[in-house]
Amino acid sequence: MTWLSSLFVGVLSAAVGLLVSGFVASLAVDWYRVSSFEGGSGYFVVGLALVGGVAGFVIGLTAARVLAAGASPSFLKTLGVSLAIVLAANGAIAGVARALAHIPPEIDGEELLLHFELMWPESEKTDPRTLSGLPRAWLGTGSGRAVGRQEEGVFLVEDAKLREGRWTAPGAVRVFTSRGKRFLLLEAGGKDVGFIVPLPSHPGSAEREWSGWLPRARDGAPPLADGFRYRFRVVKTSEPFRIQASGPFEIATSAAYFFNTTESARRSAQSVMRVGFGGKTVEGMGALRMVAEVPGPKPALLVAGEENLGSDGLAGCVLLVADGDTLVHTDAGRCQSQFSARYLTNDPQQFAESRAEGVPRGWLDRSTFSRPGLYHLDGSILDTRRLTVTPFAFPPETYPPEKPGIFGISPDERSVVYLVHDAPTLGVTDYMANRSYTVPIDRARMRYGAADRLDPAWFAHHFTWVPSASGHDSLVARTDFTPLPHSGVLTLGKPGDYQSWTLSPGSEQIRDLVIESLVSQLGGELLPPRETSVSRQVRIDGKEVDVFLHETEYVNVSMYSPAGDPVLMARIAAALDGVLATGKFDALLER
C-alpha cells in the first residue's frame, strides 16, 4: 500500500472523525447545558469537531501504515479498519459522557420540578414570614451523605401558612439529574435543614401525588421527636405549582427553571402565569410573562404576554379591572420584558426608593405599584388612583436617556419633565394635550455634569412651575437660585464588587487635581505609571485605586473586583466631594 493511499485513508478518516465528533459534541451541549452566550456552545462543538478530525487523520494514517506492513493489505480493508476505530472511539466517548452527565428526567417529554413543603417543629411558633435573611432551597445529588453538584430553586416562605398548629411553607427546585441520591437542602432565618429525598431516577405517576410527611417512624417504632418535616411531589414544567390570590383574581404560575438577576436578590423564574377570574381562566390573555397587582378603588392587575410581541419587541400590556362580576380590559400600550414602570413624583426620597432594587422576574408583582399615584409605562401613563390609562410617547426629537427618566411632574399632573438625549436641555410633555417643548439648562450655573445627578431635588432648586395662558402649569427656570456645590456620582457595591466615584465633565487637569486630592486628603501614594494602562493608580490604606480619564466626558475613580471596598470608596467620595465644595475645581468644571 503506497503512502499516497495511506494519506487518502487518513483524509477520509479525518472527515468522518470531524463529522462524528461534531455530532457527539452537539449531544454534549445538551447533556451538559453548555451556554450559548457569546457563541460558547458553537465554539465548543467546532473545537471538539476539529480535535476529532485531527485524531481521525492520525488514526487513519497509523492504521494504513500498520496494515501496509502486513499480508495482503488493501485500500478498502484499511479504510474499514480505520473508520471502525474512529467510530468505536467516538462511541466510547459519547457513552462515557452520557453516563457522567446530569440528564434531567422527563414525563411526557417535559422536564420536572420537585415541589415541596417544609413543616416547622410544633414547638416553633415564630411566623416564618417574619424571619430575617433570604430563604433558599437547593436540590443536590451525590453518594452516601456527600453532596456533589447542586442547583438552587426557590423557597417561598412568604407563602407560609399555619396548618394544625404548625407552620408550613412551599418551594420548588428543578430536577436536573437522574443520577445518584437527591438531597433537599433548605435555609431560612439562619437555620438550615437537609433531607435525602426518596425520588426514583425516573419519577412516574406515583411521584406526581404528594408524599406523606417525611421523615416518619418505621412501623411499630415510637413516634419521632418534634422536628422539621417535609413532603414532596413532582410537577411538569407546564403545570402550575404556585397559586396566589389577588382580590377576586387567581394567578397560577408554572416555571421551567429559576435564575438570579441584578435587579433583585431574590430568585427569578422562567415562568408562565395564567389569570383566573370568576372560576375561569381569563380568555384572550394566553400565557402571561408578567402580572402585577395594582391597588386602587377596584381590584386590578396589569398583565403582559410575550406571545403578543409587536414589531418593536415589546409585549402588549393590558389593565384588568374587576367591576363586580364584570372584567374590564384596557389597553396599556407596550411593555418591556419586565415591567419598567416608574413612579412619577417630586419627592426626592420616593424618587430614589422607586428606582432602587427591583422585583424578581416571573412572579406576581405586589410591590411595583404599591404607592397610589401616576406611573410611566413604556407607552402610557397609568393612574392607579383612578385606574385610568393615558397613551404617552416621548417626542422622537427630544427623547430622554434611560436614566434618570422622568424626574419631575407638574402640580396639575398634566406635564412630565425629563432630560433630552445628548443635550443640556429639559424636555417637557403635556401628555394630556400631546404637546411638548424644551427648557435649556444653564450648565455652568446649574452645575449639571451627568444625567445621574438629576433628581427632583436638583430640579426643584433650579426650575419652577407657573400658570400659562391656557391655565395649565408651564415650566420656567428660576433666576434667583444659589449654585449648588459640584459633586461626583458615587456607586457602591457589595464588598469585593466594583465601586466607583465619577465626576463630569473630564480633562487632564481635572484628573490631576483628583489625584492630588487623593494624595493630600487621604494620604494616598501615586504609583509609577504602567506601560499597558491608560489610567493611574493611587494606593490608599494598602489598596489600589484606579483613576481613569474618559476623553472630555468624565473622570472615574474606581476599585475593581475582587478588591472593591465600599467603606474606602465612600471615604474617597466624601473627601473628593469636600474638595469640590471649596470651589477648587469650579473654573475647570464650568468651562
C-alpha positions as CSV (number, residue, x, y, z in Angstrom):
1,M,0.0,0.0,0.0
2,T,1.5,3.3,-1.1
3,W,2.0,6.4,1.0
4,L,-0.4,8.3,-1.2
5,S,-3.1,5.7,-0.4
6,S,-2.3,5.9,3.3
7,L,-2.7,9.7,3.2
8,F,-6.0,9.3,1.4
9,V,-7.2,6.9,4.1
10,G,-6.1,9.5,6.7
11,V,-8.1,12.2,5.0
12,L,-11.2,10.2,4.7
13,S,-10.9,9.1,8.4
14,A,-10.4,12.8,9.3
15,A,-13.6,13.7,7.5
16,V,-15.6,11.0,9.3
17,G,-13.9,11.9,12.7
18,L,-14.8,15.6,12.1
19,L,-18.5,14.9,11.5
20,V,-18.9,12.2,14.2
21,S,-17.1,14.2,16.8
22,G,-19.1,17.3,15.9
23,F,-22.3,15.2,16.4
24,V,-21.1,13.9,19.8
25,A,-20.2,17.4,20.8
26,S,-23.7,18.7,19.9
27,L,-25.2,16.0,22.1
28,A,-22.8,17.0,24.9
29,V,-24.0,20.6,24.6
30,D,-27.5,19.4,25.6
31,W,-26.3,16.9,28.2
32,Y,-24.0,19.4,29.9
33,R,-26.1,22.5,29.1
34,V,-23.1,24.4,27.6
35,S,-24.1,28.0,27.4
36,S,-24.6,29.7,24.0
37,F,-23.6,33.0,25.5
38,E,-21.3,34.8,23.0
39,G,-21.2,31.6,20.9
40,G,-19.8,29.4,23.6
41,S,-21.7,26.3,22.6
42,G,-20.8,26.8,18.9
43,Y,-17.1,27.2,19.7
44,F,-17.4,24.0,21.9
45,V,-18.8,22.0,19.0
46,V,-16.4,23.3,16.4
47,G,-13.4,22.8,18.7
48,L,-14.2,19.2,19.5
49,A,-15.0,18.5,15.9
50,L,-11.6,19.8,14.8
51,V,-9.9,17.6,17.5
52,G,-11.9,14.6,16.2
53,G,-10.8,15.4,12.7
54,V,-7.1,15.5,13.7
55,A,-7.5,12.4,15.7
56,G,-9.3,10.7,12.7
57,F,-6.4,11.6,10.4
58,V,-3.8,10.2,12.8
59,I,-5.8,7.0,13.3
60,G,-6.3,6.5,9.6
61,L,-2.7,7.2,8.7
62,T,-1.4,5.0,11.5
63,A,-3.8,2.1,10.6
64,A,-2.8,2.4,7.0
65,R,0.9,2.1,7.6
66,V,0.5,-0.7,10.1
67,L,-1.7,-2.7,7.8
68,A,0.6,-1.9,4.8
69,A,3.3,-3.9,6.6
70,G,1.1,-7.0,6.9
71,A,-0.1,-9.6,4.5
72,S,-2.3,-8.6,1.5
73,P,-3.1,-5.0,2.5
74,S,-5.9,-3.3,0.6
75,F,-7.3,0.2,0.5
76,L,-10.9,-0.8,1.4
77,K,-9.7,-3.1,4.3
78,T,-7.5,-0.4,5.7
79,L,-10.3,2.3,5.4
80,G,-12.8,-0.1,7.1
81,V,-10.5,-0.7,10.0
82,S,-9.7,3.0,10.3
83,L,-13.3,4.0,10.3
84,A,-14.2,1.3,12.7
85,I,-11.6,2.6,15.2
86,V,-12.8,6.2,14.7
87,L,-16.5,5.2,15.2
88,A,-15.7,3.0,18.2
89,A,-13.6,5.7,19.9
90,N,-16.4,8.3,19.4
91,G,-19.0,5.8,20.6
92,A,-17.0,5.2,23.8
93,I,-16.5,8.9,24.4
94,A,-20.2,9.5,23.9
95,G,-21.1,6.6,26.2
96,V,-18.9,7.9,29.0
97,A,-20.0,11.5,28.5
98,R,-23.7,10.4,28.6
99,A,-23.1,8.3,31.7
100,L,-21.4,11.1,33.6
101,A,-23.9,13.8,32.5
102,H,-26.7,15.1,34.7
103,I,-29.7,14.4,32.4
104,P,-33.0,15.6,33.8
105,P,-35.8,13.0,33.9
106,E,-38.9,13.7,31.9
107,I,-42.6,12.8,32.0
108,D,-44.5,13.1,28.6
109,G,-41.4,14.9,27.2
110,E,-41.4,17.6,29.8
111,E,-38.8,18.3,32.5
112,L,-39.8,18.3,36.1
113,L,-39.8,20.4,39.2
114,L,-39.6,19.0,42.7
115,H,-42.5,20.7,44.5
116,F,-42.0,20.6,48.3
117,E,-43.4,21.8,51.6
118,L,-41.4,22.2,54.8
119,M,-43.2,21.9,58.1
120,W,-41.6,23.6,61.1
121,P,-41.5,21.8,64.5
122,E,-44.6,22.1,66.6
123,S,-42.6,23.9,69.3
124,E,-41.6,26.7,66.8
125,K,-44.3,29.4,66.9
126,T,-42.5,32.1,65.0
127,D,-44.2,33.1,61.8
128,P,-41.7,32.1,59.0
129,R,-42.8,35.2,57.0
130,T,-41.1,37.4,59.7
131,L,-37.7,35.6,59.5
132,S,-34.7,37.7,58.5
133,G,-32.4,36.8,55.7
134,L,-33.1,35.4,52.3
135,P,-34.8,31.9,52.3
136,R,-33.1,29.5,49.9
137,A,-33.5,26.0,48.6
138,W,-31.2,23.6,46.7
139,L,-31.5,20.2,45.2
140,G,-28.2,18.3,45.3
141,T,-27.0,14.9,44.1
142,G,-24.3,12.7,45.4
143,S,-23.4,9.4,47.0
144,G,-23.6,8.4,50.7
145,R,-24.2,11.7,52.5
146,A,-21.8,13.7,50.4
147,V,-23.5,16.3,48.2
148,G,-21.9,16.8,44.8
149,R,-23.5,19.0,42.2
150,Q,-26.5,21.1,43.4
151,E,-28.9,23.6,41.8
152,E,-30.7,26.4,43.5
153,G,-34.5,26.7,43.4
154,V,-36.9,28.8,45.4
155,F,-38.2,28.6,49.0
156,L,-41.4,30.6,49.1
157,V,-41.5,31.4,52.8
158,E,-43.8,34.4,52.0
159,D,-46.5,31.8,51.2
160,A,-46.2,30.2,54.7
161,K,-49.5,29.0,56.3
162,L,-50.4,27.7,59.7
163,R,-51.7,24.1,59.4
164,E,-53.0,22.4,62.5
165,G,-50.8,24.4,64.8
166,R,-47.6,24.1,62.7
167,W,-46.2,26.5,60.1
168,T,-45.6,25.2,56.6
169,A,-44.0,26.9,53.5
170,P,-43.7,25.6,49.9
171,G,-40.9,25.8,47.3
172,A,-39.7,24.2,44.1
173,V,-36.4,23.1,42.6
174,R,-35.7,21.8,39.1
175,V,-35.0,18.1,38.9
176,F,-31.8,18.5,37.0
177,T,-30.4,14.9,37.1
178,S,-31.4,11.3,37.2
179,R,-28.1,10.2,38.8
180,G,-27.3,9.4,42.4
181,K,-29.3,10.2,45.6
182,R,-31.2,13.5,45.7
183,F,-30.7,15.8,48.6
184,L,-33.1,18.7,49.5
185,L,-31.3,21.5,51.3
186,L,-33.2,24.4,52.8
187,E,-32.2,27.6,54.6
188,A,-34.4,30.2,56.4
189,G,-33.9,32.6,59.3
190,G,-30.4,31.4,59.9
191,K,-31.4,27.7,60.2
192,D,-30.7,25.1,57.6
193,V,-32.0,21.6,57.3
194,G,-31.4,18.8,54.8
195,F,-33.2,15.6,53.7
196,I,-32.5,12.7,51.4
197,V,-35.4,12.6,49.0
198,P,-36.6,9.1,48.0
199,L,-37.1,10.2,44.4
200,P,-36.6,7.5,41.7
201,S,-34.2,8.2,38.9
202,H,-37.2,8.4,36.6
203,P,-40.3,9.5,38.5
204,G,-43.7,8.3,37.4
205,S,-47.3,8.8,38.2
206,A,-46.9,7.8,41.8
207,E,-44.5,10.7,42.4
208,R,-46.9,13.2,40.9
209,E,-49.0,12.8,44.1
210,W,-47.9,14.3,47.4
211,S,-45.8,12.0,49.6
212,G,-46.6,11.6,53.3
213,W,-44.7,13.9,55.7
214,L,-41.1,12.8,56.0
215,P,-39.1,11.5,57.8
216,R,-41.5,9.2,59.6
217,A,-41.1,6.5,62.1
218,R,-41.0,2.9,61.0
219,D,-44.0,0.7,61.5
220,G,-44.1,-0.3,65.2
221,A,-41.5,2.2,66.2
222,P,-42.2,5.1,68.7
223,P,-43.0,8.4,67.1
224,L,-40.1,10.7,66.0
225,A,-39.2,13.6,68.2
226,D,-40.6,17.0,67.3
227,G,-38.6,18.4,64.4
228,F,-38.8,19.6,60.8
229,R,-40.8,17.5,58.3
230,Y,-41.3,17.8,54.6
231,R,-43.3,16.3,51.8
232,F,-42.8,16.4,48.0
233,R,-44.2,15.6,44.6
234,V,-43.1,16.2,41.0
235,V,-44.8,18.6,38.6
236,K,-44.2,19.0,34.9
237,T,-42.8,22.4,34.0
238,S,-46.0,23.3,32.2
239,E,-48.1,22.7,35.3
240,P,-48.8,25.3,38.0
241,F,-47.1,24.8,41.3
242,R,-47.9,28.2,42.9
243,I,-51.4,29.7,43.1
244,Q,-51.8,33.1,44.6
245,A,-54.9,35.2,45.2
246,S,-55.3,38.9,44.5
247,G,-58.8,40.0,45.3
248,P,-61.1,38.1,43.0
249,F,-58.2,37.1,40.8
250,E,-56.3,33.8,41.0
251,I,-52.8,33.7,39.5
252,A,-51.4,30.3,38.7
253,T,-47.6,30.1,38.0
254,S,-45.6,27.3,36.3
255,A,-41.9,27.5,35.7
256,A,-39.2,25.9,33.7
257,Y,-36.2,27.0,35.8
258,F,-35.0,29.6,38.3
259,F,-32.2,32.2,38.0
260,N,-30.6,35.3,39.5
261,T,-30.7,38.8,38.1
262,T,-29.0,42.0,39.1
263,E,-32.4,43.6,39.8
264,S,-33.2,41.6,42.9
265,A,-31.6,39.4,45.5
266,R,-34.5,37.0,45.2
267,R,-34.6,34.3,42.6
268,S,-36.4,34.9,39.3
269,A,-38.3,32.3,37.3
270,Q,-38.6,31.5,33.7
271,S,-42.3,31.1,34.1
272,V,-45.8,31.3,32.6
273,M,-48.7,32.7,34.5
274,R,-52.4,32.4,33.9
275,V,-55.0,34.6,35.5
276,G,-58.3,33.3,36.7
277,F,-61.5,35.3,37.4
278,G,-64.9,34.1,38.4
279,G,-63.6,30.5,38.5
280,K,-62.4,30.6,34.8
281,T,-59.1,31.4,33.1
282,V,-59.3,34.9,31.6
283,E,-59.8,34.5,27.8
284,G,-57.6,36.1,25.3
285,M,-54.7,36.6,27.7
286,G,-52.7,33.4,26.7
287,A,-49.6,32.6,28.6
288,L,-48.5,35.6,30.6
289,R,-44.9,36.5,31.4
290,M,-45.8,39.5,33.7
291,V,-48.5,40.0,36.2
292,A,-48.6,42.9,38.6
293,E,-51.1,43.8,41.4
294,V,-52.5,47.3,41.0
295,P,-54.0,48.6,44.3
296,G,-56.8,51.1,43.6
297,P,-60.5,51.7,44.0
298,K,-61.3,48.4,42.4
299,P,-59.3,45.1,42.2
300,A,-56.9,45.3,39.2
301,L,-54.0,43.6,37.6
302,L,-51.5,44.8,34.9
303,V,-50.6,41.9,32.6
304,A,-48.4,41.3,29.6
305,G,-47.7,38.2,27.4
306,E,-44.6,37.6,25.2
307,E,-46.7,35.7,22.7
308,N,-48.2,39.1,21.7
309,L,-44.9,40.7,20.8
310,G,-45.0,43.7,18.5
311,S,-42.5,44.6,15.8
312,D,-40.7,46.7,18.4
313,G,-40.0,43.7,20.5
314,L,-42.4,44.9,23.3
315,A,-45.3,42.9,24.7
316,G,-48.9,44.1,24.7
317,C,-49.8,45.4,28.2
318,V,-53.4,45.2,29.5
319,L,-55.0,46.6,32.6
320,L,-57.6,44.2,34.0
321,V,-60.2,45.8,36.4
322,A,-62.8,43.8,38.3
323,D,-66.1,45.7,38.3
324,G,-68.2,43.4,40.3
325,D,-68.7,40.3,38.3
326,T,-67.5,42.0,35.1
327,L,-63.9,42.1,34.0
328,V,-62.9,45.3,32.1
329,H,-59.9,45.2,29.7
330,T,-58.0,48.4,29.0
331,D,-55.1,48.5,26.5
332,A,-52.0,49.9,28.3
333,G,-49.7,50.0,25.2
334,R,-46.4,48.1,25.0
335,C,-44.3,46.9,27.9
336,Q,-40.6,45.8,28.2
337,S,-39.8,42.1,29.0
338,Q,-40.1,43.2,32.7
339,F,-42.4,46.0,33.9
340,S,-40.2,49.1,33.8
341,A,-42.9,51.2,35.5
342,R,-41.6,54.4,37.1
343,Y,-43.4,56.2,39.9
344,L,-43.9,59.9,39.0
345,T,-43.1,62.1,42.0
346,N,-41.4,65.3,43.0
347,D,-40.3,63.8,46.3
348,P,-36.6,63.0,46.2
349,Q,-36.8,60.1,48.7
350,Q,-39.7,58.5,47.0
351,F,-38.0,59.0,43.6
352,A,-34.9,57.2,44.9
353,E,-36.8,54.4,46.5
354,S,-38.9,53.7,43.5
355,R,-35.7,53.3,41.4
356,A,-33.9,51.1,43.9
357,E,-34.0,47.3,44.0
358,G,-36.4,45.9,41.5
359,V,-38.6,42.8,41.8
360,P,-37.6,39.3,40.7
361,R,-39.0,38.3,37.3
362,G,-41.6,35.6,36.6
363,W,-43.7,36.1,39.7
364,L,-46.9,38.0,40.7
365,D,-45.5,41.5,41.4
366,R,-47.1,43.0,44.5
367,S,-44.7,45.9,45.1
368,T,-44.1,47.9,41.9
369,F,-47.5,49.8,42.1
370,S,-47.8,49.8,45.8
371,R,-47.8,53.6,46.1
372,P,-51.0,55.2,44.8
373,G,-50.4,57.7,42.0
374,L,-49.1,58.0,38.5
375,Y,-46.7,55.6,36.8
376,H,-44.9,55.9,33.5
377,L,-45.1,52.7,31.5
378,D,-43.3,52.2,28.1
379,G,-46.2,53.6,26.1
380,S,-48.6,55.1,28.6
381,I,-49.2,56.8,32.0
382,L,-51.1,54.7,34.5
383,D,-53.1,56.4,37.3
384,T,-53.7,53.8,40.0
385,R,-55.9,56.1,41.9
386,R,-58.5,56.2,39.1
387,L,-57.4,53.0,37.2
388,T,-57.1,55.0,34.0
389,V,-54.5,54.7,31.2
390,T,-53.4,57.6,29.0
391,P,-51.3,56.9,25.9
392,F,-47.9,58.6,26.1
393,A,-44.8,58.7,24.0
394,F,-41.7,60.9,24.1
395,P,-41.2,63.1,21.1
396,P,-38.7,61.4,18.7
397,E,-36.6,64.5,18.5
398,T,-36.4,65.1,22.3
399,Y,-36.4,61.5,23.8
400,P,-34.6,61.0,27.1
401,P,-31.8,58.7,28.1
402,E,-32.8,55.6,30.1
403,K,-31.6,57.3,33.3
404,P,-32.9,59.2,35.1
405,G,-36.0,59.1,33.0
406,I,-38.9,61.3,34.2
407,F,-37.8,63.2,37.3
408,G,-40.5,65.9,37.6
409,I,-44.2,66.3,37.3
410,S,-46.3,69.5,37.2
411,P,-48.7,70.3,40.1
412,D,-51.7,69.8,37.8
413,E,-50.2,66.4,36.9
414,R,-50.5,67.0,33.2
415,S,-46.8,67.6,32.3
416,V,-43.7,65.5,32.9
417,V,-40.1,66.6,32.8
418,Y,-37.1,64.6,31.5
419,L,-33.6,65.2,30.2
420,V,-33.3,65.5,26.4
421,H,-30.9,62.9,25.0
422,D,-27.4,64.2,24.2
423,A,-28.2,67.8,25.1
424,P,-28.1,70.0,28.2
425,T,-31.9,70.6,27.9
426,L,-35.0,69.6,29.7
427,G,-38.0,68.2,27.7
428,V,-41.5,68.9,29.0
429,T,-44.5,67.0,27.7
430,D,-48.1,67.8,28.5
431,Y,-49.3,64.2,27.9
432,M,-53.0,65.2,28.2
433,A,-52.7,67.6,25.2
434,N,-49.9,65.8,23.5
435,R,-47.8,69.0,23.5
436,S,-44.0,69.2,24.1
437,Y,-41.5,72.0,24.5
438,T,-37.9,72.3,25.8
439,V,-36.3,74.5,28.5
440,P,-32.5,74.9,28.4
441,I,-30.2,74.0,31.3
442,D,-27.6,76.7,32.3
443,R,-24.9,74.1,32.6
444,A,-22.4,76.3,34.4
445,R,-24.7,77.9,37.0
446,M,-26.9,74.8,37.5
447,R,-23.8,72.6,37.6
448,Y,-25.3,69.7,35.7
449,G,-22.5,67.3,34.9
450,A,-24.1,63.9,34.4
451,A,-27.6,62.6,33.9
452,D,-27.4,60.5,37.1
453,R,-27.2,63.8,39.1
454,L,-30.7,64.8,38.0
455,D,-33.4,64.2,40.5
456,P,-36.4,66.1,41.9
457,A,-34.3,68.0,44.4
458,W,-32.0,69.3,41.7
459,F,-35.0,70.1,39.5
460,A,-36.9,72.0,42.2
461,H,-33.8,74.0,43.1
462,H,-33.4,75.3,39.5
463,F,-36.9,75.3,38.0
464,T,-40.4,76.2,38.9
465,W,-43.9,75.8,37.5
466,V,-46.0,78.9,36.6
467,P,-49.6,79.2,35.2
468,S,-49.7,79.6,31.4
469,A,-52.2,81.3,29.2
470,S,-54.1,78.0,28.8
471,G,-54.5,77.8,32.6
472,H,-52.2,74.8,32.9
473,D,-48.7,74.7,34.5
474,S,-45.7,75.7,32.4
475,L,-42.0,75.2,33.3
476,V,-39.5,78.0,33.6
477,A,-36.0,78.3,35.0
478,R,-35.5,80.1,38.3
479,T,-33.4,83.2,38.3
480,D,-32.7,83.6,42.0
481,F,-31.1,80.3,42.9
482,T,-27.7,79.8,44.6
483,P,-25.4,77.4,42.7
484,L,-25.1,74.1,44.3
485,P,-21.6,72.7,45.1
486,H,-20.2,70.4,42.5
487,S,-20.1,66.7,43.5
488,G,-19.4,63.3,41.9
489,V,-21.6,60.3,41.5
490,L,-20.9,57.5,44.0
491,T,-21.7,53.9,43.0
492,L,-21.2,51.3,45.8
493,G,-21.5,47.5,45.5
494,K,-21.0,44.7,48.0
495,P,-17.6,44.0,49.4
496,G,-15.4,42.6,46.6
497,D,-17.6,44.2,43.9
498,Y,-16.9,47.1,41.6
499,Q,-17.0,50.5,43.4
500,S,-16.7,53.9,41.7
501,W,-17.0,57.7,42.0
502,T,-17.4,59.7,38.8
503,L,-17.0,63.4,38.1
504,S,-18.3,65.0,34.9
505,P,-17.0,66.6,32.6
506,G,-13.4,65.4,32.4
507,S,-10.0,66.8,31.4
508,E,-6.3,66.1,32.2
509,Q,-6.3,69.0,34.6
510,I,-9.3,67.6,36.5
511,R,-7.8,64.1,36.6
512,D,-4.6,65.5,38.0
513,L,-6.4,67.5,40.7
514,V,-8.4,64.4,41.7
515,I,-5.1,62.5,42.1
516,E,-3.6,65.4,44.0
517,S,-6.6,65.4,46.3
518,L,-6.4,61.6,46.9
519,V,-2.8,62.1,48.0
520,S,-3.3,65.2,50.1
521,Q,-6.6,64.4,51.7
522,L,-6.3,60.6,52.2
523,G,-2.6,60.0,52.4
524,G,-2.5,58.2,49.1
525,E,0.6,57.2,47.2
526,L,0.7,57.8,43.5
527,L,2.2,54.7,41.9
528,P,4.5,54.7,38.8
529,P,2.6,54.6,35.5
530,R,2.1,51.2,33.9
531,E,3.1,50.7,30.3
532,T,-0.1,48.9,29.4
533,S,-2.5,51.1,31.4
534,V,-4.2,54.3,30.3
535,S,-5.2,55.1,33.9
536,R,-3.1,56.0,37.0
537,Q,-3.1,54.1,40.3
538,V,-3.1,55.5,43.8
539,R,-2.5,53.3,46.9
540,I,-4.7,54.2,49.8
541,D,-4.7,52.2,53.0
542,G,-2.8,49.5,51.2
543,K,-5.4,49.2,48.4
544,E,-5.0,50.3,44.8
545,V,-7.5,52.8,43.5
546,D,-7.7,53.4,39.7
547,V,-8.1,56.9,38.3
548,F,-9.3,57.0,34.6
549,L,-10.0,59.9,32.2
550,H,-12.5,59.2,29.5
551,E,-11.8,61.9,26.9
552,T,-13.7,65.0,28.0
553,E,-16.7,63.2,29.4
554,Y,-15.7,62.2,32.9
555,V,-13.0,61.2,35.4
556,N,-13.6,57.9,37.1
557,V,-12.1,56.8,40.5
558,S,-12.8,53.1,40.9
559,M,-11.9,49.8,42.7
560,Y,-12.3,46.6,40.8
561,S,-13.4,43.1,41.9
562,P,-12.3,41.3,44.0
563,A,-10.6,44.2,45.8
564,G,-13.6,46.5,45.9
565,D,-14.0,48.1,49.3
566,P,-17.3,50.1,49.7
567,V,-16.2,51.6,53.0
568,L,-13.0,53.0,51.5
569,M,-14.8,54.2,48.3
570,A,-17.3,56.0,50.5
571,R,-14.4,57.8,52.3
572,I,-12.9,58.7,49.0
573,A,-16.2,60.1,47.7
574,A,-16.7,62.2,50.9
575,A,-13.1,63.6,50.7
576,L,-13.4,64.5,47.0
577,D,-16.8,66.0,47.3
578,G,-15.4,68.0,50.2
579,V,-12.7,69.4,48.0
580,L,-15.2,70.2,45.2
581,A,-17.3,72.1,47.7
582,T,-14.4,74.5,48.3
583,G,-14.6,75.7,44.7
584,K,-11.1,74.4,43.8
585,F,-12.5,72.7,40.7
586,D,-15.1,75.3,39.6
587,A,-13.1,77.0,36.9
588,L,-12.3,73.7,35.2
589,L,-15.7,72.2,35.5
590,E,-17.5,75.3,34.2
591,R,-15.6,75.9,31.0
